[in-house]
Amino acid sequence: MHPIRNGPRATRVLAAVFICAAAIATLGSPVAVAVDTMTSKDAPNLTSVRAKIKAKDYKAALVELRVVSDTHQHADVYSLMGFSLRKTGDYPTALTYYKKALDFDVNHRGAREYLGELYVETGDLAKAREQLAVLEKLCPQGCEEREDLAKALASVPPKTN
């Protein structure tokens, strides 16, 4: 009888092998994209779009999102379109897509955060605070979107007269 094949030592060795395999699989898997990580159950696969956004290739993300939006009218698609447009400096069109995302899902946390960030970037802090207030109601225990928008608002220097 081989000492590793049977008994408590075999169990420990197998457990160690499984733990190592799980650790390697975790390290080798793609890191979650920080942008709009919340997805809906009925959302199209936006993995490729999120990778482009993470790589800051917003124009390529927009090309892909336009194709996806032809077949999928979905809050996640429109929220990411707004995000990509905002990052390219097209604030008016980004605003349109954030509002479209919220038409599909009034509680879309990603769209609320990004819309608030658009307002911060364009100097409309009152509207940014309105979006933060909505996020505070949507996630009273806190969530990434709420924290990110709060940080964006906190980063604005106070006005001096």
Residue, then its C-alpha position, 0 to 999 in steps of 0.5 A: m500500500h502506498p502511504i500517500r494513496n490512503g489515509p489522513r495524509a492522502t486527504r491532506v495531500l489532495a486538499a493541498v493539491f486542490i487548494c493550489a489548483a484553485a489559487i492558480a486558477t484564480l491568479g490566471s483568470p482575468v481581473a474584474v473590470a472596475v467599470d460597471t461591474m454590475t451586470s443584469k441577468d438579461a444583459p448581453n455579453l459585454t466582456s470584450v467591451r469592458a476589456k476595451i474600456k479597462a484598456k482605455d480604448y474607448k473608441a473601440a468600445l464604442v464601435e462594439l457597443r454600437v453593434v451590440s445596441d443594434t440588437h440589444q436595447h439594454a441599460d448596461v449597453y447604454s450605460l457603457m456607451g455613456f461612459s465611453l462617450r464621456k471619456t472621449g469628451d462627448y458630454p452631451t451624447a454621454l448624457t443622452y445615453y445615461k438617461k436612456a439607460l435610466d429609462f430602461d432601469v431607473n435603479h441602474r447603479g452604474a448609470r447613476e454613478y457615471l451620470g453623477e461623475l459627468y455632472v461633477e466633470t461639467g461643474d453641475l455639483a447639485k445634480a451630481r449630489e442628486q445622483l449620490a442621494v439616489l445611490e444612497k437610497l439604492c445601497p444604504q449599506g454602501c456600494e462601489e458606485r456610491e463610494d466612487l461618486a462620493k470620492a468624485l464629489a469630494s475631489v472638487p476643490p471648494k470655491t473661494n470668493 
